[in-house]
């Protein structure tokens, strides 16, 4: 777990320093550590679940709090058409994503492994 945090902050700091943004570093760290967790078996699964719990249970709340702090309500009142357009664009984008990805999700990771064997 400590090694994961070091990798996360290392990649996050490096990507922020190079101007790519901390999100790129965090995603890269996750992509690179995932195969390690898969090879570790039960311990890797426990570490992954712990990271997921901390991320969703605590850091997710901080993210949405930050979004709320940075929301400009006066701007939405001044430009209601833009606010409604952005809301509708986000909603339609989510619905399209769901409708496109649900049929693909029918083939799960477990089924792929069984079909190869």
VOPAGU-2260 file (C-alpha; in pm, 1 decimal, decimal comma):
REM VOPAGU-2260
SITE   aa  ch    i         X         Y         Z
SITE  UNK   A    0       0,0       0,0       0,0
SITE  UNK   A    1     283,6     237,6      88,1
SITE  UNK   A    2     458,7     155,4    -238,7
SITE  UNK   A    3     137,9     237,0    -428,0
SITE  UNK   A    4     117,8     574,8    -259,8
SITE  UNK   A    5     481,5     646,5    -345,6
SITE  UNK   A    6     419,7     552,8    -710,3
SITE  UNK   A    7     103,1     763,2    -717,6
SITE  UNK   A    8     268,0    1073,3    -575,4
SITE  UNK   A    9     578,7    1019,9    -785,9
SITE  UNK   A   10     385,6    1001,1   -1112,3
SITE  UNK   A   11     145,0    1273,5   -1001,0
SITE  UNK   A   12     429,6    1509,2    -913,1
SITE  UNK   A   13     620,9    1432,7   -1230,6
SITE  UNK   A   14     320,3    1488,3   -1454,5
SITE  UNK   A   15     230,7    1809,9   -1272,6
SITE  UNK   A   16     590,2    1932,9   -1307,7
SITE  UNK   A   17     591,2    1860,6   -1680,8
SITE  UNK   A   18     258,6    2038,4   -1725,4
SITE  UNK   A   19      48,5    1732,7   -1807,9
SITE  UNK   A   20    -161,9    1760,9   -1493,3
SITE  UNK   A   21    -182,0    1546,8   -1184,0
SITE  UNK   A   22    -471,3    1340,0   -1322,4
SITE  UNK   A   23    -252,4    1200,1   -1601,5
SITE  UNK   A   24       5,7    1089,3   -1345,2
SITE  UNK   A   25    -256,2     928,6   -1121,9
SITE  UNK   A   26    -409,7     734,6   -1409,8
SITE  UNK   A   27     -65,4     622,8   -1528,7
SITE  UNK   A   28      24,0     503,7   -1178,4
SITE  UNK   A   29    -299,3     302,6   -1161,2
SITE  UNK   A   30    -247,3     146,9   -1501,6
SITE  UNK   A   31     109,7      47,8   -1417,4
SITE  UNK   A   32      33,0     -99,8   -1073,5
SITE  UNK   A   33    -274,8    -300,5   -1177,7
SITE  UNK   A   34     -76,1    -592,5   -1331,3
SITE  UNK   A   35     123,1    -617,8   -1008,7
SITE  UNK   A   36    -195,9    -651,6    -805,1
SITE  UNK   A   37    -326,0    -916,2   -1044,1
SITE  UNK   A   38      -9,0   -1124,2    -997,1
SITE  UNK   A   39     -23,5   -1094,6    -615,9
SITE  UNK   A   40    -345,9   -1295,7    -593,3
SITE  UNK   A   41    -549,1   -1255,0    -273,8
SITE  UNK   A   42    -318,0    -994,2    -120,6
SITE  UNK   A   43    -331,2    -786,0    -437,3
SITE  UNK   A   44    -709,4    -804,5    -439,1
SITE  UNK   A   45    -721,5    -690,3     -75,0
SITE  UNK   A   46    -491,2    -394,9    -146,1
SITE  UNK   A   47    -698,5    -300,6    -451,5
SITE  UNK   A   48   -1020,1    -314,2    -247,9
SITE  UNK   A   49    -862,7    -103,3      27,3
SITE  UNK   A   50    -754,4     161,0    -222,8
SITE  UNK   A   51   -1099,6     154,4    -380,6
SITE  UNK   A   52   -1269,2     199,2     -41,9
SITE  UNK   A   53   -1050,0     494,9      52,2
SITE  UNK   A   54   -1096,6     651,9    -290,5
SITE  UNK   A   55   -1474,7     621,4    -301,9
SITE  UNK   A   56   -1541,4     667,4      68,1
SITE  UNK   A   57   -1319,3     965,7     144,2
SITE  UNK   A   58   -1149,1    1118,7    -156,1
SITE  UNK   A   59   -1468,4    1116,0    -361,6
SITE  UNK   A   60   -1633,9    1334,6     -99,5
SITE  UNK   A   61   -1343,7    1578,9    -110,3
SITE  UNK   A   62   -1362,4    1595,8    -490,3
SITE  UNK   A   63   -1731,5    1683,4    -492,8
SITE  UNK   A   64   -1679,2    1934,2    -210,6
SITE  UNK   A   65   -1408,3    2097,7    -424,1
SITE  UNK   A   66   -1641,8    2104,4    -724,4
SITE  UNK   A   67   -1907,7    2273,3    -511,1
SITE  UNK   A   68   -1659,6    2531,5    -387,4
SITE  UNK   A   69   -1561,7    2618,7    -743,4
SITE  UNK   A   70   -1915,7    2641,2    -879,0
SITE  UNK   A   71   -2008,8    2990,8    -991,9
SITE  UNK   A   72   -2379,3    3025,6    -913,4
SITE  UNK   A   73   -2385,6    3389,1   -1022,6
SITE  UNK   A   74   -2254,1    3287,7   -1364,2
SITE  UNK   A   75   -2528,4    3027,9   -1399,9
SITE  UNK   A   76   -2789,3    3288,3   -1307,3
SITE  UNK   A   77   -2643,5    3540,5   -1555,9
SITE  UNK   A   78   -2629,3    3282,9   -1837,9
SITE  UNK   A   79   -2909,3    3029,9   -1776,5
SITE  UNK   A   80   -2910,6    2915,0   -2139,8
SITE  UNK   A   81   -2544,6    2812,9   -2117,6
SITE  UNK   A   82   -2602,8    2637,7   -1783,4
SITE  UNK   A   83   -2896,1    2440,5   -1925,3
SITE  UNK   A   84   -2700,6    2356,5   -2241,9
SITE  UNK   A   85   -2404,0    2228,1   -2039,2
SITE  UNK   A   86   -2634,6    2022,7   -1817,4
SITE  UNK   A   87   -2812,3    1866,9   -2116,3
SITE  UNK   A   88   -2481,8    1795,9   -2291,6
SITE  UNK   A   89   -2350,7    1614,5   -1984,5
SITE  UNK   A   90   -2670,8    1416,6   -1941,2
SITE  UNK   A   91   -2690,7    1313,3   -2306,7
SITE  UNK   A   92   -2320,6    1220,1   -2302,0
SITE  UNK   A   93   -2370,0     996,7   -1999,4
SITE  UNK   A   94   -2674,2     829,1   -2150,2
SITE  UNK   A   95   -2492,4     765,9   -2477,6
SITE  UNK   A   96   -2199,5     619,6   -2286,6
SITE  UNK   A   97   -2428,4     386,2   -2093,8
SITE  UNK   A   98   -2620,2     275,4   -2400,4
SITE  UNK   A   99   -2296,6     208,5   -2588,2
SITE  UNK   A  100   -2111,4      32,5   -2306,1
SITE  UNK   A  101   -2387,2    -189,3   -2164,0
SITE  UNK   A  102   -2387,3    -428,3   -2463,3
SITE  UNK   A  103   -2007,1    -449,1   -2447,6
SITE  UNK   A  104   -2017,5    -530,2   -2073,6
SITE  UNK   A  105   -2206,6    -855,3   -2140,1
SITE  UNK   A  106   -1869,3   -1022,6   -2196,3
SITE  UNK   A  107   -1701,6    -995,9   -1857,8
SITE  UNK   A  108   -1336,1   -1044,7   -1770,8
SITE  UNK   A  109   -1408,5   -1387,0   -1617,9
SITE  UNK   A  110   -1583,4   -1506,5   -1932,3
SITE  UNK   A  111   -1289,6   -1393,1   -2146,0
SITE  UNK   A  112   -1048,2   -1603,9   -1939,4
SITE  UNK   A  113   -1273,7   -1907,6   -1961,2
SITE  UNK   A  114   -1315,1   -1872,0   -2337,7
SITE  UNK   A  115    -939,5   -1856,1   -2394,9
SITE  UNK   A  116    -882,5   -2175,1   -2194,6
